[in-house]
Amino acid sequence: MSKNCFKFVFVIYFFLFVPSSFAAILHWSPVESTENCVIAGYKVHYSTTGYYTQVVDVGNATSYDVDILGLVPTQTYFFAVNAYSTTNQDGPLSLSVSYNGSNTANTNSFVTRFYEIVLGRTPDQAGLDYWVSELQNGNLSGEDLAHSFINSEEFININTSDDDYVEILYQSFFNRASDIGGYEHWMAQFSMGADRVDVLNGFVRSLEFDDLCNSYGINRLSVSIAEIGVSQFVTRFYEECLNRSPDSSGLAHWTEQLQNKTQTGKTLAMSFIFSVEFESENTTDYEFVTILYQAFLNRAPETEGVNNWMDKLSSGTSRSTVLDGFTGSAEFIKLCKAHGITPY
């Protein structure tokens, strides 16, 4: 079976952690088999860093009790799942989720911070229970909770000044007071016409807020179907162009850029192909063309096509021009659209 087994299998996973002492259960939605790709089972990958070092074959189950792994209660673990076929081909990894044995206490503390810093009060029990439950069940992310508090009627009615608004964002999102440079930057944004939504998004999408969420065992971003499709698209470029799995920060960055339409399929492709990391591999023209087929068209090259591109390169056509040929192809455009990505 060819490498294209998973070409049209867009893996959709949903996670639910159910705390019980220091135990949790990982759930995911099953992947349907196709005529050319029969799903045999699933693998759970995990580590304490996000770079997966351990894997468990769970067969055709669609849930896994991670307590079996003997987790350290105070340690944060990262998990991802992938399907594999009857010919032992591995599908793409899902987006990761994190878990900490002391997750309930951590989530309580995370939510309480927003009540105290944003709303200026202690949480009511019903509200606290709701937010904690939604975060732990995976229905909401750290970003969702942040938007809900900052855009709440209760907070809006406080009528904070822009100065106080920025300081509250620093305290609640970064767990620190504003620095002079950062404070002046955001105040300058206000003076140039930025609204509070723009400023809020800057904080929500920052690495510092990501670090804060991770420290509490909270997923910063929601795992949506659209995000999963984009994530798989990015992962292909890491694996085919750079010959490695994506690092978590790089994957999150490119996924967000493509979802926000800041990058297109073509600009991402150019960023990978003309990156220092790729160029340092010193690929031959044949290797270069083969990689373009696999990364851009998601298939092995045909002999006639390879010969055509090799003739062009040997005649002086630049790699940049060859790249344009692939990014402008109907196949690449179709692949982008299938993953919910703007082609160019």
Secondary structure, 3 states (H helix, E strand, C coil): CCHHHHCCCCCCCCCCCCCECCECEEECCCCCCECCECEEEEEEEEECCCCCCEEEEEECCCEEEHHHHCCCCCCEEEEEEEEEECCCCECCCCCCEEEECCHHHHHHHHHHHHHHHHHCCCCCHHHHHHHHHHHHCCCCCHHHHHHHHHCCHHHHCCCCCHHHHHHHHHHHHHCCCCCHHHHHHHHHHHHCCCCHHHHHHHHHCCHHHHHHHHHCCCCCCCCCHHHHHHHHHHHHHHHHHCCCCCCHHHHHHHHHHHHCCCCCHHHHHHHHHCCHHHHCCCCCHHHHHHHHHHHHHCCCCCHHHHHHHHHHHHCCCCHHHHHHHHHCCHHHHHHHHHCCCCCC
